[in-house]
Amino acid sequence: MSWLVALPALDGRDYVYRVHAPRDALPADLFWAAFHCHDDGPHPRASDRFDSARIWRTGK
């Protein structure tokens, strides 16, 4: 199962990450997986506020 997690960054853009996790994954776990992916990349700092992220499931 795949999830998409959009994280707003300091440059005003939203960076979207695909996270592979089970259907019953906790939103906080999905958020931190995407945040750590972003943090390891070359992009400007993303918001670490859970409330600012958008999380949704892909597919059926």
N, C-alpha and C positions, 0 to 999 in steps of 0.2 A: 504494500500500500504506500502511496506517495502523498505527501502533504506539501503545500506551498506556504512559505512564511515570508512576509514582506516586512522589512525593517527600514524605518526612516533613518537617513544619515544626515550628518551636519551639512552636506552640500545641497540639501533640499530634495534629493532623490530618494526613492524607495528601491531598495535592493531586495530581490526575491530569490529565495533559496528553496530547492527541492530537498525535502527530508524524507528518507525511507523509514517508515515506522509502522507498527501494527495499527489497526483500526481503533483500538482502545488506548492509544498513546495519550499521555497527559499533555495538555497544551504547554505547560511550563517546560517539559522535556523537549518538545519540538522547538520552542523559542530558543532555549539554550544551545541546541544543536546548530541552529541557523546562526545564532549570534557568534558562536566560536568559529564557524566557517568564515563569517564575515571578518572577524577580528584577525584571522590568519591571512587575509587577502590584502590587496593593495589599496582598497577603497577607503574613503574618509570614515572616521569613527561613526558607528551606528548608535542609536539610542539604546540604552540597556534597560529601558522601562518596558516591562511586559505589556502594559496597557497600550503602548504605542504600536505594537506589532499586530499585523493582520494574519490570521492563520486559517487556511481552508484545505479541504481534502480534494484531491484530483481524482478523476475517473468515477466509477460507480461504487 
